[in-house]
Amino acid sequence: MQVAARRPGWWGEGVGPVADDDPVGVIVALGRALQAAGVPAGPDRVGEAVRAVAALRPSNRADLYWAGRATLCASPQHTARYDAVFAALFDGGGLPRPRAAPVSVLRVVPITLVDPAGTPAPPAGEDDGEQEPSLLRSMASTVDVLRHKDVTTLDPDEKAALHRALAALELPGEPRPSRRWRRAPHRGAVDPRRTVRALLRAGGEPVRLHHRRHTERARPVVLLVDVSGSMSGYADVLLRFAHVAARRRRAAPTEVFTIGTRLTRVTRELSSPDPDTALAAVAAAVPDYSGGTRLGVLVRDFLDRWGHRGMARGAVVVILSDGWERDDPALLGAQMRRLALLAHRVVWCNPRKGQPGFAPLAGGLAAALPHVDDFVEGHSLAALERLARVVAGVSRPAAVRPVGGGPVEGQPVGDRPVEGREPGQEVPRGA
């Protein structure tokens, strides 16, 4: 059999060289290389490949290729990786290495950069090579600083750039197993129906087991946006963040409410593609914009009217507020405990958390934090990007001990002590 001249490492890591006249060794090496590349070529498939090669011409490269492809590939998705590994082994290339696709909360959108003098940067392909490197560094630094600046300190041009960047945000929901099943190549639970059908088609002869897995779906997301007077500097940006989430409901079913002195459902108003039109519709529908704050009463209204009917069950509930409460904070604490037992996770986003010297001294915030899973800031573009990752379940902040009680030091915020529960006993949270 003709193979490429051996050189150090051309068999790949963990795969030793094989003699040219040993077809069994070649198949074993091919199987090991496929497993290293992410193709599940187990001993059973390697044995089938050896028997297939023995029935053909082991010294013929085409017969060896098709015998391995017919027996070592579990699904059509493995064909491209098999071709790459086969070529690497017999042509002397390097083995491909699989990479896990990261979860992203950003989409690529074109943004025109403006230099400090106010002149737009030339489009790609029109650079004459005479642009100063210092100008490029200045523009890149400006964009990076914008991500971390407090939104209340931005000038009109910076706010326009922030609005364009917010349009690039994604809010993927946290995945959870659903009741539906899908076919799995060789992992997961045994699929009895497909296995029995294959057995009957084979005339009762034993066949390989068929497997299945539960499909995944995104958990619903509920956003409660504080539009009271104390949040007037952040309400516009937070509503634009909610608009992005409400517009892409296929990624995660999303409901949006405003809270001030009244509870208003604004999911329909935020369905417009244009964010300015959507925010104008919200301003017309919300009568308590820049008014007072009654968090405890409104969280109770949400639970009584929508939460217990199913909207909050198993959902990720995000409260975007500074925690200032006009009524008794004990009422908010009691309602937050109800919400924590009903929802899958409760996230509190406080824009003032990003300010130097912040401490959770507001009465409502101190009463709510013992029942909160994640406590994050929301004062800048970078903070909102992190909030999107927290909602997706890919970035969880450390526990926070509020003033006046809460989780003990070193205890995760989500592991809250519940009255009447023994240590280690499961908390009846949302599914």
C-alpha positions as CSV (number, residue, x, y, z in Angstrom):
1,M,0.0,0.0,0.0
2,Q,1.4,3.4,-0.9
3,V,1.4,6.0,1.9
4,A,3.2,9.3,2.3
5,A,6.8,9.3,3.4
6,R,6.9,9.3,7.2
7,R,8.1,12.4,9.0
8,P,7.9,13.2,12.7
9,G,4.3,13.7,13.9
10,W,2.5,13.1,10.6
11,W,0.4,10.4,12.3
12,G,-0.9,12.9,14.8
13,E,-0.7,13.0,18.6
14,G,-1.3,9.6,20.2
15,V,-1.2,7.7,16.9
16,G,1.9,5.7,16.1
17,P,3.3,4.8,12.7
18,V,1.9,1.7,11.0
19,A,3.7,-0.6,8.6
20,D,2.6,-0.3,5.0
21,D,1.7,-4.0,4.7
22,D,-0.5,-4.1,7.8
23,P,-4.0,-3.1,6.8
24,V,-5.3,-3.8,10.3
25,G,-2.8,-1.4,11.8
26,V,-3.7,1.2,9.3
27,I,-7.5,0.9,10.1
28,V,-6.7,1.1,13.9
29,A,-4.6,4.2,13.3
30,L,-7.3,5.7,11.3
31,G,-9.9,5.0,14.0
32,R,-7.6,6.6,16.7
33,A,-7.1,9.6,14.5
34,L,-10.8,10.0,13.9
35,Q,-11.5,9.8,17.7
36,A,-8.9,12.5,18.3
37,A,-10.6,14.7,15.7
38,G,-14.0,14.3,17.3
39,V,-15.5,11.4,15.2
40,P,-16.8,8.6,17.5
41,A,-15.1,5.7,15.9
42,G,-15.2,3.1,18.6
43,P,-13.8,-0.4,18.7
44,D,-17.0,-1.9,17.2
45,R,-16.8,0.4,14.2
46,V,-13.1,-0.3,13.8
47,G,-13.8,-4.0,13.8
48,E,-16.4,-3.5,11.0
49,A,-13.9,-1.5,9.1
50,V,-11.3,-4.2,9.3
51,R,-13.8,-6.8,8.0
52,A,-14.8,-4.5,5.2
53,V,-11.2,-3.9,4.1
54,A,-10.5,-7.7,4.2
55,A,-13.3,-8.2,1.8
56,L,-11.8,-5.6,-0.7
57,R,-8.3,-4.8,-1.7
58,P,-6.4,-3.6,1.3
59,S,-3.5,-2.2,-0.9
60,N,-5.9,0.0,-2.9
61,R,-6.4,3.5,-1.5
62,A,-9.9,3.9,-2.9
63,D,-11.1,0.7,-1.4
64,L,-9.6,1.6,2.0
65,Y,-11.2,5.0,1.8
66,W,-14.7,3.8,1.1
67,A,-14.5,0.9,3.5
68,G,-13.5,3.3,6.3
69,R,-16.1,5.9,5.3
70,A,-19.0,3.3,5.2
71,T,-18.1,1.9,8.7
72,L,-16.4,4.6,10.7
73,C,-18.8,7.6,10.0
74,A,-21.8,7.5,12.3
75,S,-23.7,10.3,10.4
76,P,-23.3,12.5,7.3
77,Q,-22.0,15.3,9.5
78,H,-18.8,13.3,10.1
79,T,-18.0,12.9,6.4
80,A,-16.1,16.2,6.1
81,R,-14.0,15.5,9.1
82,Y,-13.3,11.9,7.9
83,D,-12.1,13.2,4.6
84,A,-9.7,15.7,6.4
85,V,-8.3,13.0,8.7
86,F,-7.9,10.5,5.9
87,A,-6.0,13.0,3.8
88,A,-3.9,14.0,6.7
89,L,-2.8,10.4,7.3
90,F,-2.1,9.5,3.7
91,D,-0.9,12.8,2.3
92,G,1.2,13.9,5.3
93,G,-0.9,16.9,6.5
94,G,-1.7,17.9,10.0
95,L,-4.8,16.5,11.8
96,P,-7.7,18.9,12.3
97,R,-8.5,19.9,15.9
98,P,-12.2,20.5,16.8
99,R,-13.1,23.7,18.5
100,A,-16.2,24.4,20.6
101,A,-18.3,27.2,19.2
102,P,-18.6,30.0,21.9
103,V,-21.9,31.4,23.0
104,S,-22.1,34.9,21.6
105,V,-24.3,37.8,22.5
106,L,-23.2,40.1,19.7
107,R,-23.9,40.4,16.0
108,V,-21.6,42.1,13.5
109,V,-23.1,45.4,12.3
110,P,-21.3,48.2,10.4
111,I,-20.5,51.2,12.6
112,T,-18.8,54.3,11.1
113,L,-15.9,55.5,13.2
114,V,-15.3,59.2,13.6
115,D,-11.9,60.6,14.4
116,P,-11.5,63.3,17.1
117,A,-11.8,66.0,14.4
118,G,-15.2,64.8,13.4
119,T,-14.1,63.4,10.0
120,P,-15.6,59.9,9.2
121,A,-13.1,57.2,8.6
122,P,-12.7,56.1,5.0
123,P,-14.5,52.9,4.0
124,A,-12.6,49.6,3.7
125,G,-10.6,49.4,0.5
126,E,-10.1,53.2,0.1
127,D,-7.2,53.6,2.4
128,D,-4.2,55.1,0.6
129,G,-1.8,53.8,3.2
130,E,-0.9,57.4,4.5
131,Q,-3.3,57.3,7.5
132,E,-1.4,57.8,10.7
133,P,-1.3,54.8,13.1
134,S,-2.0,57.1,16.0
135,L,-5.3,58.1,14.5
136,L,-6.3,54.4,14.2
137,R,-5.3,53.8,17.8
138,S,-7.3,56.9,18.9
139,M,-10.5,55.7,17.2
140,A,-10.2,52.2,18.6
141,S,-9.6,53.6,22.0
142,T,-12.7,55.8,21.7
143,V,-14.9,52.8,20.9
144,D,-13.4,50.8,23.8
145,V,-13.9,53.6,26.3
146,L,-17.5,54.1,25.1
147,R,-18.3,50.5,26.1
148,H,-17.4,51.2,29.8
149,K,-18.7,54.8,30.2
150,D,-21.8,55.4,32.3
151,V,-24.7,56.1,29.9
152,T,-25.7,59.2,31.9
153,T,-22.3,60.9,31.0
154,L,-22.5,60.4,27.2
155,D,-22.8,63.3,24.8
156,P,-25.3,63.1,21.9
157,D,-22.8,61.6,19.4
158,E,-21.8,59.0,21.9
159,K,-25.4,58.2,22.7
160,A,-26.0,57.7,18.9
161,A,-23.1,55.3,18.8
162,L,-24.4,53.5,21.9
163,H,-27.8,53.0,20.3
164,R,-26.2,51.5,17.2
165,A,-24.1,49.1,19.4
166,L,-27.2,48.1,21.4
167,A,-28.8,47.1,18.1
168,A,-26.1,44.5,17.8
169,L,-26.9,42.8,21.1
170,E,-28.5,39.4,21.3
171,L,-30.3,38.0,24.3
172,P,-30.2,34.2,24.0
173,G,-32.2,32.3,26.6
174,E,-30.7,29.8,28.9
175,P,-31.2,26.3,27.3
176,R,-33.2,23.6,29.1
177,P,-34.2,20.1,28.0
178,S,-37.7,19.9,26.5
179,R,-40.1,16.9,26.4
180,R,-39.5,16.4,22.7
181,W,-37.0,13.8,21.5
182,R,-34.6,13.8,18.6
183,R,-32.4,11.1,17.1
184,A,-28.9,10.7,18.6
185,P,-26.1,8.8,16.7
186,H,-24.9,6.6,19.5
187,R,-25.4,8.4,22.8
188,G,-28.4,9.0,25.1
189,A,-31.3,6.8,26.0
190,V,-32.2,3.8,23.9
191,D,-35.0,4.6,21.4
192,P,-37.3,1.5,21.8
193,R,-39.5,2.2,18.8
194,R,-36.7,2.7,16.2
195,T,-34.8,-0.2,17.7
196,V,-37.8,-2.6,17.4
197,R,-38.6,-1.4,13.9
198,A,-35.0,-2.1,12.8
199,L,-35.3,-5.5,14.5
200,L,-38.4,-6.4,12.5
201,R,-36.9,-5.2,9.3
202,A,-34.0,-7.4,9.8
203,G,-36.2,-10.5,10.3
204,G,-35.6,-10.7,14.0
205,E,-31.9,-10.6,13.8
206,P,-30.0,-8.5,16.4
207,V,-29.3,-5.0,15.2
208,R,-27.5,-2.1,16.7
209,L,-29.4,0.0,19.3
210,H,-30.9,3.3,18.3
211,H,-30.6,6.2,20.7
212,R,-32.4,9.5,21.3
213,R,-32.0,12.7,23.3
214,H,-34.2,15.4,24.6
215,T,-34.2,18.5,22.4
216,E,-33.3,21.8,24.0
217,R,-35.4,25.0,24.1
218,A,-34.7,28.4,25.6
219,R,-36.1,29.4,28.9
220,P,-38.6,32.3,28.8
221,V,-37.3,35.7,29.9
222,V,-39.3,38.3,31.8
223,L,-38.0,41.9,32.0
224,L,-39.3,44.3,34.7
225,V,-37.9,47.7,33.8
226,D,-38.1,50.5,36.4
227,V,-39.2,53.8,34.7
228,S,-39.5,55.9,37.9
229,G,-37.9,59.3,38.5
230,S,-34.8,57.9,40.1
231,M,-34.1,55.8,37.0
232,S,-34.8,58.5,34.5
233,G,-31.1,58.6,33.4
234,Y,-31.0,54.9,32.6
235,A,-34.6,54.1,31.5
236,D,-34.1,54.9,27.8
237,V,-31.1,52.6,27.5
238,L,-32.7,49.8,29.5
239,L,-35.9,50.0,27.3
240,R,-33.7,49.8,24.2
241,F,-32.1,46.7,25.7
242,A,-35.6,45.3,26.3
243,H,-36.6,46.2,22.7
244,V,-33.7,44.1,21.4
245,A,-34.9,41.2,23.6
246,A,-38.5,41.5,22.7
247,R,-37.8,41.8,19.0
248,R,-35.9,38.5,18.9
249,R,-38.4,36.3,20.7
250,R,-37.4,33.3,18.6
251,A,-34.1,33.2,20.5
252,A,-36.0,33.2,23.9
253,P,-39.7,34.0,24.5
254,T,-39.6,37.4,26.2
255,E,-42.1,39.5,28.0
256,V,-41.5,43.1,29.1
257,F,-43.2,45.2,31.8
258,T,-42.6,48.7,33.1
259,I,-42.8,49.3,36.8
260,G,-43.1,52.7,38.6
261,T,-46.4,53.4,40.4
262,R,-48.2,51.1,38.0
263,L,-47.5,47.8,36.2
264,T,-47.7,48.1,32.4
265,R,-47.2,45.3,29.9
266,V,-45.3,46.8,26.9
267,T,-44.3,43.7,24.9
268,R,-46.6,44.6,22.0
269,E,-45.4,48.2,22.0
270,L,-41.8,47.0,21.7
271,S,-42.5,44.8,18.7
272,S,-41.8,47.6,16.2
273,P,-38.6,47.1,14.3
274,D,-37.6,50.7,14.8
275,P,-36.4,51.4,18.3
276,D,-37.4,55.0,18.3
277,T,-40.9,54.2,17.2
278,A,-41.1,51.4,19.8
279,L,-40.0,53.7,22.6
280,A,-42.5,56.4,21.5
281,A,-45.2,53.8,21.8
282,V,-44.0,52.8,25.2
283,A,-44.0,56.4,26.4
284,A,-47.6,56.8,25.2
285,A,-48.7,53.6,26.9
286,V,-47.0,54.2,30.3
287,P,-48.8,56.8,32.4
288,D,-46.3,56.7,35.3
289,Y,-43.1,57.5,33.4
290,S,-40.6,59.4,35.7
291,G,-42.9,59.0,38.7
292,G,-42.7,57.3,42.0
293,T,-41.7,53.7,42.8
294,R,-43.9,51.0,44.4
295,L,-41.8,47.8,43.8
296,G,-43.5,45.6,46.4
297,V,-47.0,46.2,45.2
298,L,-46.1,45.9,41.6
299,V,-44.2,42.6,42.0
300,R,-47.2,41.3,43.9
301,D,-49.5,42.4,41.0
302,F,-47.3,40.7,38.5
303,L,-47.3,37.5,40.4
304,D,-51.1,37.5,40.9
305,R,-52.0,38.5,37.4
306,W,-49.3,36.8,35.2
307,G,-46.7,35.0,37.2
308,H,-48.7,32.2,38.8
309,R,-50.6,31.7,35.5
310,G,-47.4,30.5,33.9
311,M,-45.4,33.5,32.7
312,A,-42.8,33.2,35.5
313,R,-42.8,29.5,36.0
314,G,-39.4,28.2,35.0
315,A,-38.4,31.6,33.5
316,V,-35.5,33.9,34.1
317,V,-36.9,37.0,35.6
318,V,-34.8,40.2,35.3
319,I,-35.6,43.2,37.4
320,L,-33.8,46.4,36.2
321,S,-34.1,48.9,39.0
322,D,-32.1,50.8,41.6
323,G,-34.2,49.3,44.4
324,W,-35.7,52.6,45.8
325,E,-39.0,51.7,47.4
326,R,-41.7,54.2,48.6
327,D,-43.7,51.6,50.5
328,D,-42.6,49.1,53.2
329,P,-39.5,47.2,52.1
330,A,-40.8,44.1,54.0
331,L,-43.6,43.8,51.4
332,L,-41.0,43.7,48.6
333,G,-39.0,41.1,50.5
334,A,-42.1,38.8,50.8
335,Q,-43.0,39.2,47.2
336,M,-39.4,38.5,46.0
337,R,-39.5,35.3,48.1
338,R,-42.7,34.2,46.2
339,L,-41.0,35.1,42.9
340,A,-37.8,33.2,43.8
341,L,-39.8,30.0,44.5
342,L,-41.7,30.3,41.2
343,A,-39.0,31.3,38.7
344,H,-36.0,29.4,37.6
345,R,-33.6,32.3,38.3
346,V,-34.1,35.9,39.5
347,V,-31.6,38.5,38.2
348,W,-31.4,42.0,39.6
349,C,-29.7,44.6,37.4
350,N,-28.9,47.9,39.3
351,P,-27.3,50.6,37.1
352,R,-26.0,52.3,40.2
353,K,-24.0,49.2,41.2
354,G,-21.2,50.3,38.8
355,Q,-20.6,53.6,40.6
356,P,-17.6,53.9,42.9
357,G,-18.4,53.3,46.6
358,F,-21.7,51.7,45.9
359,A,-23.4,49.8,48.7
360,P,-26.9,48.2,48.7
361,L,-28.3,50.6,51.3
362,A,-31.7,51.2,49.6
363,G,-34.4,49.6,51.7
364,G,-36.1,47.8,48.8
365,L,-32.8,46.5,47.4
366,A,-31.6,45.3,50.8
367,A,-35.0,43.4,51.3
368,A,-34.8,41.9,47.8
369,L,-31.2,40.7,47.6
370,P,-31.6,37.6,49.8
371,H,-34.0,36.2,47.2
372,V,-31.9,37.1,44.1
373,D,-29.7,34.7,42.3
374,D,-27.5,37.2,40.3
375,F,-26.9,40.8,41.1
376,V,-25.2,42.7,38.3
377,E,-24.7,46.3,37.2
378,G,-26.3,47.9,34.1
379,H,-24.7,51.4,33.7
380,S,-22.8,50.9,30.5
381,L,-22.7,48.9,27.2
382,A,-20.2,46.5,28.6
383,A,-22.4,45.9,31.7
384,L,-25.5,45.2,29.5
385,E,-23.4,42.8,27.4
386,R,-22.5,41.0,30.6
387,L,-26.2,41.0,31.7
388,A,-27.1,39.3,28.4
389,R,-24.5,36.6,29.2
390,V,-25.9,36.2,32.7
391,V,-29.4,35.7,31.3
392,A,-28.1,33.1,28.9
393,G,-26.5,31.3,31.8
394,V,-22.9,31.5,30.5
395,S,-21.5,34.1,33.0
396,R,-22.6,34.0,36.6
397,P,-21.2,36.7,39.0
398,A,-20.0,36.0,42.5
399,A,-22.3,36.0,45.6
400,V,-23.1,39.4,47.2
401,R,-23.9,39.9,50.9
402,P,-26.4,42.7,51.3
403,V,-26.5,45.0,54.2
404,G,-28.9,43.9,56.9
405,G,-28.8,40.1,56.2
406,G,-28.7,37.8,53.3
407,P,-26.5,34.9,52.2
408,V,-23.6,34.0,54.5
409,E,-20.1,34.6,53.2
410,G,-19.0,32.0,50.6
411,Q,-22.6,30.9,50.0
412,P,-23.8,31.2,46.4
413,V,-26.6,33.7,46.1
414,G,-28.9,31.1,44.5
415,D,-28.6,28.8,47.5
416,R,-31.0,30.7,49.7
417,P,-32.1,29.4,53.1
418,V,-35.8,28.8,53.1
419,E,-37.9,28.7,56.3
420,G,-38.9,25.1,57.2
421,R,-36.2,23.5,55.1
422,E,-33.5,21.3,56.4
423,P,-29.9,21.9,55.2
424,G,-29.3,20.1,51.9
425,Q,-33.0,19.7,51.2
426,E,-34.1,20.6,47.6
427,V,-35.8,24.0,47.2
428,P,-39.0,23.8,45.2
429,R,-37.9,26.2,42.4
430,G,-39.4,26.6,39.0
431,A,-38.6,23.8,36.5
